[in-house]
Amino acid sequence: MPLLATAEPLAPAAHLKTKLKEVFGFGQFRGTQEAVIQNILAGHNTFVIMPTGAGKSLCYQLPALVLPGTAIVISPLIALMKNQVDQLAAFGVNAQVYNSTLTKTEMNRVKKDVIAGDVRLLYVAPESLTKEDTIAFLQKASISFVAIDEAHCISEWGHDFRPEYRKIRGIIDNLGGKIPLIALTATATPKVQLDIQKNLHMDDASVFKTSFNRTNLYYEVRAKRNTKKQLIQYVQQHKGKAGIIYCLSRKKVEEVAELLRVNDVRALPYHAGLDPHTRMHNQDAFLNEECDVIVATIAFGMGIDKPDVRFVIHYDAPKSIEGYYQETGRGGRDGLEGNCLMFYSYDDILKLEKFSKDKPVTERDNARQLLLEMTNYSESSVCRRRQLLHYFGESLDKDCGFCDNCRHPKEKFDGTEHVGLALRAVVQTEARFGLEHIAQVLLGLRNPHIDSYGHDGLPVYGQGKTLSGDMQLWLSVLRQCLLNGLLEKDIDSIGLVHITEKGIDFIENPQRITLTKDHDFEAEKQEEEDEEKTQQAAGHDEALFVQLKELRKQVAKQKNLPPYVLFQDPSLKEMATTYPQSLHELTHISGVGQGKAQKFGAPFVAAIKKYVEDNDIETAADVIIKSTVNRSKLKIYIIQQIDKKMDLTGIARSQGISMTELMEEIEHICYSGTRLNLDYYIREVVDEDKQEEIYDYFMTATTDNIATAMQELGVDDFSEEEVRLVRIKFLSEVAN
């Protein structure tokens, strides 16, 4: 049986503030922090619902320093444990972790220190807590209280249900004595809040709920199109600032991190597939400002406590609004700038649905409901902040003015008739159904569900068609009824809605109400594509292209080289489209590698810069992105074999391709800027005199076209293979 730490009398406010300043460096408590701490010190059970960035961790860290004994902190996030322990160590507080990352020796040392009373806070993973030896050693310790972080994990209705959390209450009871509990969460709907209290037997707990409104965060959703270009443009606009990018898979995390790195962004990956050492190294690099951007999986969760994250990007749609809110909440925790961008595609929702197809029916239905809410949020054109707050049981009387939907409002329409009809449909179906069923009744659809309940005989059946509405419109109308307090969700039966007194009053005394039309991201994507095609049809800047061609001729003459060796026409046309104004930007042009930019680029960059200034041109340089190296396995194999001086016919045979196909691959590699040394092979198949003659021809030619070369050199004297091989040698040595 553990030695229960004796609860001390309530600490005077002055004493707590002194401790707050001495240890944490803060002069004042935030929000309800002080009231929460006093409640814990009084030995009461405490339930804290506080958004990310509002200072939840201080609510258990400070009382752990005031009370005798060790506070046990249960957390599912290993990253968060390490982060908090490191921070507390910097404050001079002895805090330890007890999880699977420790060796047996380290575990024994932690146990010894806890039993000796030297440890103020012990962070334990729920998996570790369920082990018999963990329980046995905790029974010998003096425990002040138990803090259950991320308490929403206990609820099957939450976004991150973890079965091992269901065992926590029983384990705490087995420790003996009446140990005070504090449960904390940043993301809990009203239903999940009730579930947490029920499962932890905390119906008597004092509840402290802080507003979910993070006023400094800017919320934005964009259609998922040209995502890499949009991503690089966005990150470069926030150059040097800390950011987190969430992706759906580990593979995508690695791809995006590499994409950022080749575009000169200091970025590192973070996911469960990395070995613990690399994961911790990358986390520390982010916290210590040795890298600017961390790319992480949504499923793994970051758990990083960094106050100055300036942007959070969801490269893929999250699986729930709770997850989205928690992850975006990592931005601007210091109260300053925090930008939250999500790239949305319904395809992501379909992928996430597939992930849950093998789960038990209840979990699968719940996951589908969470995804439906995510879809609704993404596609709605109503104030983002109002939607988020409503989801968590909070209301906002007016639009926030600080989200994409407020800054760029969609078309509005008089929804008085629509709302009246929707509310009557809820009443006539006896408030026992979800939004989808109600919309189907309004549209006069037939299905077994509607037939079995006889809803095809209701007065509202099919009336929605008279107002020219489709399924998307009626679902939007019903969601906006929820946001306006005319309908409300049934807490006991997930997905169902019923009418409020305000809704009944609207039916009896209709008031004019304005609604907004949802986003149609597919249509928006099509519009963007059409606009892009129009721009492409307009082509490059012909005046600059002519100027660059003339410059190429002059520089080639100075260097005694053929003009095409410097830059080919397609590269010049791209320069005349994107206006690169530095050697770095020049390397983003197709066919221009680092070496070629350094060798020939300076006068071209100078000419483009002058042209842009003289003609007052607004460039799109910030949206040019450098792609990650994308060589096929075949190209990599060819390069490796040539480096080993392998015979070309042998390379072709081993890959099952013809010699002509192999030559085409080698030419592509060469034109992309890779230098190849084929001397070992050329010496075997082309006479030295022939090599010299072909080489000299290309040195003075105006084009590298093979047909023209064969005509000039003479088809009787040279084979096409000989000419192509020496052309590769020439371009590798002179151009690359």
N, C-alpha and C positions, 0 to 999 in steps of 0.2 A: 504493500500500500504506500503511495507516495506521501512524502511529507508535505502537507498542504501549507503554502505560505500564508501567513496570517494577514488578512486585509487590514491595511492601515487606515486611520481616520482620513477623511477627505483632505487632500493636500490643499493648503491655502493657494489661492490664485497666484499670489506673488511668488510663491515657491515654484510653482509649475512654470511660470514665465521665466524665472531665473534659470531653471533647468533647460528650458527651451532655447534660451540664448546661449548658455554655457556650452551645451552639447551640439545643438543643430545650427546655431547662429541666427535664429529667427527672433525678431523682436515682438511679434504678435502671433496669436493663433488665427487660423483661417476658418471661416464659417462655423460649423458645429464641432470643430476639433476639441475644444476645451470641455464642452459638455459631455462629449463621448468619453474623454479621458477620465473625467470625474466620476462618470457612471461605472467605468471599469474599476477604478480605485475603490469604489463603494462595494465592490463584489457582486454587482448585478450582471445578468446576461445582457448582451448588447448586440443590436443588429444595425449595421451601418450600410446605407445605400448612398454611394457617393461617386460621382463621375471620375473617370481617369484624369489625373492631374490636379485633383482637389485636395490631395494630402491624406489619403487613407492610411498609408503605412505609418505615419506619425501617430495615428490614433492608438496603435498597439506598441510602437517602439518606445514612446515616452513613458507610459505607465510601467513598461518592463524595467525601466531604469529606476523608477521610484519604489516599486514593490519589491519585497525580498523574494528570492527564489528565481527560477528560470521560466520565462514565457515560451510556450511551444507555439510556433507559427507553422500551420499546415498550408503548403502552397504547391500547385501542380507544375509550376514553371521553374525549372532548374536555373534558367538564365536569370530570372528575377531574384531567386535566392542568392546566387553568387553576387549579383549586382548590389543587393541590399547589404549583404555581409561585408563586401568590400567598402561600401560607403560608411557603415557603422565602424569598421576598423579604423577608417580615416578619422572618425570622431573620437576614437579612443575607447570604443565600446567592444567588449568581448562577445561577439555573435558568431555562431558556427552553423554549418550546414550538416545535415545527416541524410544522405541520399546515395544513389547508386554510383555516383562519380568518385566516391571515396574508396581508398584501399582498406583492407582489413585493419592495418596498423593505424590508419587515420581514424577509422571508426572507433577503435578502442581508446584512442587518445581523447576523442570528443566525449565518449561515455564517461570516462574518468573525470574530465573537467566539469561536466554537467552534474555528476553526483557530488563532486566537491563543492558545488555552488559557485564556480568561477564564471559560468556562462550566463549572460543576461537574456539572450534570445537564441533559441534553437530552431532553425528552419528545417522542417521535415517534409519529405514528399509523402503523399498519401499511401503509395505503394510500400514505402519503408515502414510506415506507421502500423501496417497490418501484420508485420512479422512478429513472431513470438518473442525473439530476443530483444526487439525494440521496446515492446510493451514491458518486458521484464526489467529492463534497465530504467525505464521511465517511472516504474513503480518505486524505485529507490531514490528518485530525484525529488527535490522540493519544487513544486510547480506553482507559479503565481496565477496563471490563467492560460487558456488555449485560444489562439486566434485562428480562425478558418478563413483564409484568403480565397478569392475567386469562389465564393460560396455558391454561386449559380451552378457550379459543376454537380451539385447534389440533386438538381431537378431534371427529370427526364423531359420536361417542357422547355428547358433552357437550350442554348445553342451549343453547349460544350459539356454534355452529360458524361460523367465519369462514374461508373458503378462503384469504384472503390470509395468514393465520397459517401456513399450510403452507409458504409461501415463505421464512419467516424464517431457517430454518437455512441454506438455500442462500445467502441474501444475506449473512449473517454470515461464511460461508466465503469469499465473494467479496471481503470487505473485507481478507482476508489476515491471516496470523499466527494464533496460537491465542488467541482472545479468550475469557476466562472468561464463562460464562453463569450467570444466576440466574433460574429460572422460578418464578413465584409464582401461587397460586390459592387462593381461599377456598371453592370448591365443586367438588370432584372425587370421584366415586365411585371405588372401586378400579380399575374398568375404564378410566376416563378417566385416572387417574394413570399407568397403564401406557402408555396411548396417548400422553400428553404426553412421557414419557421416550423412547419409541420414535421419535416424529416429530422431536424436537429432538436426537436422537443423544446423549442424556444418561444412558445406562445406567450410566455410572460415577459419576454425580452423588451427592453426599452428600444424603440425604433427611432433612428436618426436618419432622416432622408434629406439629401441636399439636391437642389435643382440640377437636372441633367443638361441645362443650357450652358454650353461652352461658347460664350459670346465672341471670343477671339478667333474661332475657327470658321474658315470660309469653305463651304461645301459646293462641289461641282461634279457633275456627271457628263461624260462625253461619249459619243458613239465610238465603238471600237473599230476604228479604221485608220490605216497608216499609223498604227500604234507606236511603232519604233520611232518614226519621225516625230510624232507628237511628244513622245517621252523625252527624246533627246532635246527637243526644243524647250520643253518645260523645265527640265533639269538645268539646262544651260542658262535659262532665265533666272535660276536660283543658284548660280555658280558659287561654290564655296560654302553653301549653307548645308546644314545637316538634314537628311531626309531618309525615309523608310519607304521601300517599294515592296508590296505584297504580291506574290504570285501563287497560282493554283498548284503547281508541281515543282519538285526539286529540279527537274530538267530545265523548266522555264526560269527558275531562279538563277541557275548557272548561265543560261543564255543571256538573260538581261544584264547580269553583273558583267559579263564579258563585253556585251554591247556598250555598256557605259564606259568600261575601261578603255576600249579602243577609241572612244570619243572624248578622251581626256577627263573622265570623271573618276575620282578616287572612290571606287565602289568595291564591296566585298559581299560574298554570298553568306547566308546563314540558314541552315536547315538541319533536320534530324539525321540526314544521311552523312553529314560531315563527321569526322572523328572528333571526340570531345576536345582535344587540344586545339584543333583548327577552329572549332566553333567558339571556344573561349577566347582564342587569339583575335578572331574577327570582331567579337563583341567588345573586347578591350580596345581594339583599334578605333572602333566607332565612338566609344565613350571618351577616349583620350584624344579625339580629333585627328587621328592619323589617317582616317578615311572619312569621307563626307556622307556616303550613301551606303546603307545596308539593304540588301535584297533578301527577302525572307518568304518562307511558305506561310500561307494563311493557316494551314492545319497545325503547324508547329507552335505558332505564337511566339512573339518576341520576349515579352516580359522585361523589356529594358527601360530603366528609369533614367531618361535623359531629358532635361527640361527644355533644351533649345532646338528640338526637332522642328524645322520650319515647313516641311511638307511631308505628307503621307500620300502615297499613290497606290491605288489598287489596280494593278495591271490586269487582273482578272476579277470578276465579280465575287464577293464573299458569299458564304453560305447562309448568312443571317444578318439581320439588322443589328443584333447584339454584337456579333463579331465585328461588323463594320464600325459600329459606334466605339467599341473598345479600341480597335486598331487606329481609327482616326484620332482617338483621344490621346494618342502618344504625341501628337503635334501640339506645339505651343503650350507646354505644361507650365511655362514661366509666365503665362498670361499675355505674351507678345504674339507676333505673327505665327499663324498656323494655317496652311493651305491643304485642303483635302480633295484629291482628284480621283475619281473612279472612271475607268474605261469599261463601258457596259456593252455587252452583246448577249442576246437571249441564248445564244449557243453555249455560253458559259453556264447558264442556269440548267440547260439540258445535260451538260457534262456532270454537274453536281448532283442532279437527280439520279444519274446512273450509279454514282458512288454509293447511294443508299438503297439500291434495289435488293440487296441480299440481307438487309437488316430486318429485325422483327417488325411486324405490321405497325405497332404503335410508334416505334422509332421512325419508321419510313413515312408514316402519315404526318408525324410532327416535323420531320425534315422537309417534307413537301410544303407544309404550311409556312415554314420559315422562309423557304425559297420564294414562295408566292408573295410574302411581305416584301422581300428584297426586290422582286420584280416590280411590284407596285410602287415602291419608293423610287426606283431608278427611272421608271417611265413616267411618273407623275410630274406635272409642271407646277404643282403647288409648292409654296415655300418649303425648302428642305428642312429647316429647323423646326417648323411647325409639325411636319410629319414625324421627325425623330422624337420630339418631346411627347407627342400624342401616343406614340408606340409605347413609351415608358410610363404612361399614365399621367402625363403633365400637359398643361395647355398653354398656348401662347395666343393672346388676344388679337394680335395683328402680325402681318408678315415681318420677317426679320430685316429685310433689305440688304442682307449680307450673304447671299448664296446665288448660284447661277440662275435659278428660276426667278428670283426677285430682281436681279440685275438685268436679265434678258427675258422678260415675261412672254409667255406664249399667248395665243389668241384667246380672248375671253368671250363668254356668251351669257345671255340671260337664262339661268337654269331654274327659274321658279317652277315651271310646269314639270320639268324633269324631276326635281326634288320631291314635289308633291306626289307624283306618281310612284317614285321609288319608295317613299315612306308608306304609302298605302299598300304597296306590295309586301312590305315587311309585316304590317299589321294583318293583312289578309292571309298570309302564310303562317300566322300565329307565332312569329319570332322564333322559329325552330330550325332555321336554315342559314347557310352561309351566303356570301355575296354572289357567288357564281350561280347558285340555284335561283336566287331572286332575279338575277339578270336574265336567266333563261326563261323564267315565267313571263317577264316583261316583254321579251322578244317573241313569245308564242312558240317556243321550241317544244318538240315532242321527244321524250325519253322515258324509260321505265320509271324513273324517280318521280317525274311530274305526273305520269299516268296513275301510279299507285296511290298518290296522295290526292288525286282529283284536282290538281291545281290548274288543269286546262279548263276548269269550269269557273274559275275566279273572275270577278269583274275586271281585274287588271291584266288578265292573261292576254298577251299580244298587243297591249296598248302602247308599249314602247316603240313599236314600228311606226306609229303615227307621228312620232317626233323625230323621224329619220335618224335613229340611233342604232349603232351596231354593238356587239358584245363589249368591245373595248370602251366605248363611250359610257355604257350603263355601269360597268364596273368602276369607271372613273367617277361617275356621279355618286354611286354608293360610298366610295372611299371618301369623297369630299363631304358627304353627309356625316360620316364618322368624325372627320376633322372639325366640322362645325358644331359638333355636340348634338346633332339630331338623332344619331344612332350611337350605340356603344357596344363594345365586344362583351360577350358573355365570358366571365372569368372561369366559370366551372366547365364550360363546354367549348373547347378551342375551335375557332373558326366561325362560331355562330354569332349573330348580332340581334339586338332587340332595340326597340324605339325608346327614346328618352321622353321626359315630360316636355322638353323643348321641342322635340319632334312632333309630339301630339298637338302641341300648341300651333306648330307650323301648318299642320293639316287643317286645323280649325280656322286659323287666321294667317293665311299665306302672306309672306313678306318677300319683296323682290330680293333675289339672291344671285350673285354673279359667280359663275364657275369658269374654270380654265380647261382647255383641251390638253390632253396628254401629249408627251413627246412621241413622235413616230420615228424612232432612230433609223429604221430601214429606209424610210423616205428621205431622211436627212442625209444618210450615207449616199443615196442615189443622186441627190442634188449636188453633193460635194464632188462625186465622180464626174457628173456632167460638166461642172464648172472647171474641173481639172482638165477634162478633154478639150474644152474650149481654149484654155490657156495653152495647152500643148499644141493645138492647131495654130495658135498665133506664132509658135516657134521661137527661135532665139533672136537676140538683138543683132540684126544683120549688119548694122554700121560697126558695132564692136567686133563682130566676127571678121569682117574685111580688114579692120585695123590689126587684129591679132594675126591674121594670115600674113600681112605685110611685115609685121614685127618678126614673125617666125622666119621669113625669108632673110631678113637682115641679120638676125642672130645666127642662123645656119651658115650664112656667108662668112661671118666673122670667125666661126668655129670650124669652117671648112667641112661642113657636114650637109647632107641632104636635109631639106626642111622637114620631111616626114619623120626623121629620126627624133626630132625634138618632141613634137606633139602631133598626133594625127588629127584630121578634120573633125571627127566626132568629139574628141576632147576639147577642141577649140569652140565647137558649137555649145558644149555644155558650159564652158567658161562664160560664153556670151549669154547664157541663160541664168546662171546662178551667181555671177560676179564675185568669185573668190578674191579676197583682198589681203591674204597672208599665205605664206608657204604652207602653213598647217591646213588652211581651208582648201588650198590647191590640191592637197593629197586626197581630198574627198572626191575629186573629179575622176571619172572612169578612165582607166589607162594611165593614171599618173600615180606612181609610187613615191615613197619617201626619197629614194635616190634620184629619180628624175626631177622631182620638185627642187631638190637641193642643187642639182646640176644645171638645170635650164630655167627654173621658175621665176627668179627675182625680177627680170625685166617685164615679164608678163603680168605678174602681180602688181607691179608699179603702174603699168599701162592701164590695167583694169581699175585700179584705185583712182587714178587721175580722171578716167572716163566717167566713173560714177560721180565724182565730185563736180566735174565740169557740167554734167547733165542732170545733177540733182536727182539721182536715181535712188529709190528706196529698195534696198536689196532684201533677199530672203535668205541671207547667209546663215541665219540662226536656225534654219530648218534643214540645212544640209547635214546628213549624218553619214558617218563612215561605217560601213558594214563590217561585221566580224568576218574574219577569213572563212570562206565557205568553199574549201576545196573538197571535191569528192574523194572517196577512198581511192579511186583510180588515179586521180592526179597526184595524190600523196604517194601512192605506190610508185608511179613513174619517176617522181623527183627522187625518191629514196634509191631506186635502182640505178638511175643515172649517176647519183652521187657515188654509188658503188662501182661505177664504170661497167655496168652490165650491157651485153649486146642488145641492140634495139629489137632485132628479130625475136630474140628470146623473150623480151618483155612483152611484145605483141602476142606471141604464142601462149605465154603463161596466163594472159588475161582474156584470151579467146577473141582478139580483135585483129583486124587487118593492119598491115603496115601503114596504109593511107590514113586509117582512123587514128593510129598511134601518132602519126606526124601532126594531125590536126590538134590532138590533145596537147602535144609538146608546144605547138605554136600558140595555143590559147594560154598556156602557162607562161610562155615568154612574153606575150603581149600584155599580160596582167602585171608585169614588172618583175617577175622572178628570173634571176640570172642562172642560166644552165650552161654547164661546161661539157660540150659534146666532142671536144677535140679528140678524145681517145677513139671515138667511133668514126668521126669524119676522116681521120688519117688513114683508116682502113679502107674506106670506100670512095674517097675523092682524092685524085692526084693533087700534089701540092701546087702545081702550076694552075690547075683548074680552080683550086681554092682561092688563089691570089687574084685570078681574073674575075671571078664572081664577086669577091669581096670588094675589089676596086670598082666594079660596076655599081654596086649598091651605094658606095661612097659618093658617087657623082650623080646617081639617078634622082629623078624628081618624084618617083613613086616606088613603093616596094612591091607592086603588083607582080605576081609570078608570070602571068601571061605576057606582060610587057617585057619582063626580064628575059623570058625564053625567046621572044622575037628578036631582042637586041643581041643576045649572046649567041643565038643560033641553035635551033632544035637538033641539028645534026651533031653538034659538038658537045652539048650538055644535056643530061637527063633532068627531068623535073625534080627527082629526089635529090640530086646533087645541088641544084639551085636552092631548094627549100632548106636543106641542111645548112648550107653556108649562110643563108639569110638568117637562120636562127642564131648562128655563131656571131654574125655581124650585129644583130640587134642586141644580143646579150652583152656584147663587149662595148658597144657604142651608146646604146640607149638606156640600158638598165644599170 
